[in-house]
Amino acid sequence: MKDTAAIDLAALLCSRLCHDLLSPIGALSNGLELLSEERDPAMRAKCVELLEQSARISTDKLKFFRLAFGAAGGFGEAVPVEEPRALIDALASNNGRITLHWALADPTIPKEAVKVMLNLAQIGMDALIRGGTLDIGAETRDGQSEIVVRATGDRIAFDDNIGRALDGSLHADDISSRTAAAHMLCLLAEARGGSLQYQRSDTALVMGAILPQSEGMIG
């Protein structure tokens, strides 16, 4: 049953990634079609501008997904903090309505903590449907990584099932492509002996994680 659950989770994560990439890649295809038919120089320049924008967004998302879900970041146990910060900065810049505030205490972050930070940041950005502020903090102390992501804005759009996936209370039959990433974070935290928490209101969503470090990173 565990093998089947792992396969189902992988399939749901793939569905989510494909869904998120469909829009910018589809825009590339449409832009190329328009460019091949357009003869007006000004309109051709506009098409090229839109193509460049779609290509940049697609690249930013792929880089984000590679570190948030894959094995990017080299062979070591930790990732330079500049890498996840640059990826989140890029996604927020593409959104255009989100202001980021950072509080990162250490020059490197354990890989598992990076995955948690990136995915919580994505959940926070998705919740800010009218824009707002995203505060992200991370530090390592007493042999564990602590991560906090706070989204604040005029309106918070947050599926309660994502919250239940984060805290482990969502039934396996209710896991979907929308909640798969949060469920993955829950499994990761449990495997490390850590925990995830969240609290929401109409104008704020706060998510936190505590992840004990592996023995090879302590000392």
C-alpha positions as CSV (number, residue, x, y, z in Angstrom):
1,M,0.0,0.0,0.0
2,K,2.9,2.4,0.8
3,D,4.3,1.9,-2.7
4,T,0.9,2.6,-4.3
5,A,0.6,5.8,-2.1
6,A,4.0,7.0,-3.2
7,I,3.2,6.4,-6.9
8,D,-0.1,8.3,-6.5
9,L,1.6,11.2,-4.8
10,A,4.2,11.4,-7.5
11,A,1.5,11.4,-10.1
12,L,-0.4,14.2,-8.3
13,L,2.8,16.3,-8.0
14,C,3.5,15.9,-11.7
15,S,-0.1,17.0,-12.5
16,R,0.4,20.1,-10.3
17,L,3.7,21.0,-12.0
18,C,2.3,20.5,-15.5
19,H,-0.7,22.7,-14.6
20,D,1.5,25.5,-13.3
21,L,3.7,25.3,-16.5
22,L,0.8,25.1,-19.0
23,S,0.0,28.8,-18.9
24,P,3.5,30.3,-19.7
25,I,4.4,27.6,-22.2
26,G,1.0,27.9,-23.9
27,A,1.7,31.6,-24.1
28,L,5.0,30.9,-25.9
29,S,3.2,28.7,-28.4
30,N,0.5,31.4,-29.0
31,G,3.1,34.1,-29.3
32,L,5.1,32.2,-31.9
33,E,2.0,31.7,-33.9
34,L,1.1,35.4,-33.8
35,L,4.7,36.4,-34.6
36,S,4.7,34.2,-37.8
37,E,1.6,35.9,-39.1
38,E,2.2,39.5,-37.9
39,R,3.8,42.0,-40.4
40,D,3.5,45.3,-38.5
41,P,6.9,46.1,-36.9
42,A,5.4,47.5,-33.7
43,M,3.2,44.5,-33.2
44,R,6.1,42.1,-33.9
45,A,8.1,43.9,-31.3
46,K,5.2,43.5,-28.8
47,C,5.0,39.8,-29.7
48,V,8.8,39.4,-29.0
49,E,8.4,41.2,-25.7
50,L,5.6,38.8,-24.7
51,L,7.6,35.8,-25.8
52,E,10.6,36.9,-23.7
53,Q,8.3,37.4,-20.7
54,S,6.7,33.9,-21.1
55,A,10.2,32.3,-21.6
56,R,11.5,34.0,-18.4
57,I,8.4,32.9,-16.4
58,S,8.8,29.3,-17.7
59,T,12.5,29.2,-16.8
60,D,11.9,30.7,-13.3
61,K,9.2,28.1,-12.6
62,L,11.3,25.2,-13.8
63,K,14.2,26.3,-11.6
64,F,11.9,26.6,-8.7
65,F,10.3,23.2,-9.2
66,R,13.8,21.6,-9.6
67,L,14.8,22.7,-6.1
68,A,11.4,22.5,-4.4
69,F,10.7,19.0,-5.6
70,G,13.8,17.6,-7.1
71,A,17.4,16.9,-6.2
72,A,18.9,20.2,-7.2
73,G,21.4,22.1,-5.0
74,G,24.5,19.9,-5.4
75,F,25.6,16.8,-3.5
76,G,26.0,18.4,-0.1
77,E,23.5,18.4,2.8
78,A,23.0,22.2,2.6
79,V,22.1,24.8,0.0
80,P,23.4,28.4,-0.1
81,V,20.6,30.6,1.1
82,E,20.9,32.8,-2.0
83,E,19.5,30.0,-4.3
84,P,16.0,29.6,-2.8
85,R,15.9,33.4,-2.1
86,A,16.5,34.2,-5.8
87,L,13.9,31.7,-6.9
88,I,11.2,33.1,-4.6
89,D,12.2,36.6,-5.6
90,A,11.7,35.7,-9.3
91,L,8.3,34.2,-8.8
92,A,7.2,37.2,-6.7
93,S,8.5,39.6,-9.4
94,N,6.5,37.7,-12.1
95,N,3.4,38.1,-9.9
96,G,4.0,41.9,-9.6
97,R,1.7,42.4,-6.7
98,I,3.7,40.8,-3.8
99,T,6.3,42.5,-1.6
100,L,8.8,40.2,0.0
101,H,10.5,40.7,3.3
102,W,13.4,38.4,4.3
103,A,14.9,37.3,7.7
104,L,17.5,34.6,6.9
105,A,20.0,34.0,9.8
106,D,22.4,31.6,8.2
107,P,24.4,31.4,4.9
108,T,23.2,27.9,4.1
109,I,20.0,25.9,4.7
110,P,19.6,22.1,4.9
111,K,18.0,20.7,1.7
112,E,14.9,19.5,3.4
113,A,14.4,22.9,5.0
114,V,14.8,24.5,1.5
115,K,12.1,22.3,0.1
116,V,9.8,23.3,2.9
117,M,10.6,27.0,2.6
118,L,10.0,27.1,-1.1
119,N,6.7,25.2,-1.0
120,L,5.4,27.2,1.9
121,A,6.3,30.4,0.0
122,Q,4.4,29.1,-3.0
123,I,1.4,28.4,-0.8
124,G,1.7,31.9,0.6
125,M,1.9,33.5,-2.8
126,D,-1.1,31.5,-4.1
127,A,-3.1,32.8,-1.1
128,L,-2.4,36.4,-1.9
129,I,-4.9,36.6,-4.8
130,R,-5.1,40.4,-4.5
131,G,-1.4,40.9,-3.7
132,G,0.1,41.7,-0.4
133,T,3.2,41.0,1.7
134,L,5.1,37.8,2.1
135,D,7.5,37.6,5.1
136,I,9.9,34.7,5.1
137,G,12.2,33.8,7.9
138,A,14.6,30.8,8.5
139,E,17.2,30.0,11.1
140,T,19.0,27.0,12.6
141,R,19.4,26.6,16.3
142,D,19.7,23.8,18.8
143,G,20.1,21.3,16.0
144,Q,17.0,22.1,14.1
145,S,15.8,24.4,11.3
146,E,12.9,26.7,12.0
147,I,11.0,28.3,9.1
148,V,8.2,30.8,9.2
149,V,6.2,32.2,6.2
150,R,3.6,34.8,6.7
151,A,1.3,36.1,4.0
152,T,-0.7,39.3,4.7
153,G,-3.1,41.1,2.3
154,D,-6.6,42.4,1.8
155,R,-7.8,38.9,1.2
156,I,-6.4,35.5,1.9
157,A,-7.6,32.6,-0.4
158,F,-6.6,29.4,1.3
159,D,-8.1,25.9,0.8
160,D,-8.7,24.3,4.2
161,N,-7.7,21.0,2.7
162,I,-4.2,22.4,2.1
163,G,-4.1,23.2,5.8
164,R,-5.2,19.7,6.7
165,A,-2.6,18.3,4.4
166,L,0.1,20.3,6.1
167,D,-0.9,19.1,9.6
168,G,-1.5,15.5,8.5
169,S,-5.2,15.4,9.2
170,L,-6.3,15.2,5.5
171,H,-7.6,11.7,4.6
172,A,-5.6,9.9,1.9
173,D,-8.6,9.7,-0.4
174,D,-8.9,13.5,-0.3
175,I,-5.3,14.2,-1.5
176,S,-5.4,16.0,-4.9
177,S,-3.0,17.8,-7.2
178,R,-3.9,21.0,-5.3
179,T,-2.9,19.5,-1.9
180,A,-0.1,17.1,-3.0
181,A,2.7,19.6,-2.2
182,A,1.5,20.2,1.3
183,H,1.1,16.5,1.9
184,M,4.7,16.0,0.7
185,L,5.9,18.6,3.2
186,C,4.0,16.8,6.0
187,L,5.6,13.5,5.0
188,L,9.0,15.1,4.9
189,A,8.5,16.7,8.4
190,E,7.4,13.4,9.8
191,A,10.3,11.6,8.4
192,R,12.6,14.1,10.1
193,G,10.8,14.0,13.4
194,G,9.6,17.5,12.9
195,S,6.3,19.3,12.6
196,L,4.3,21.8,10.5
197,Q,1.8,24.4,11.8
198,Y,-0.5,27.0,10.2
199,Q,-2.9,29.6,11.3
200,R,-5.2,31.8,9.1
201,S,-7.6,34.7,9.2
202,D,-9.3,36.7,6.5
203,T,-6.2,38.8,6.0
204,A,-3.2,36.7,7.1
205,L,-1.9,33.2,6.7
206,V,1.0,32.1,9.0
207,M,2.8,28.8,8.4
208,G,5.7,27.4,10.3
209,A,8.0,24.3,10.3
210,I,10.5,22.8,12.7
211,L,12.9,20.2,11.2
212,P,15.6,18.5,13.2
213,Q,18.9,18.3,11.3
214,S,20.4,15.1,10.2
215,E,23.3,13.9,12.3
216,G,25.8,14.7,9.6
217,M,25.0,18.4,9.8
218,I,25.1,18.8,13.6
219,G,28.3,19.7,15.2
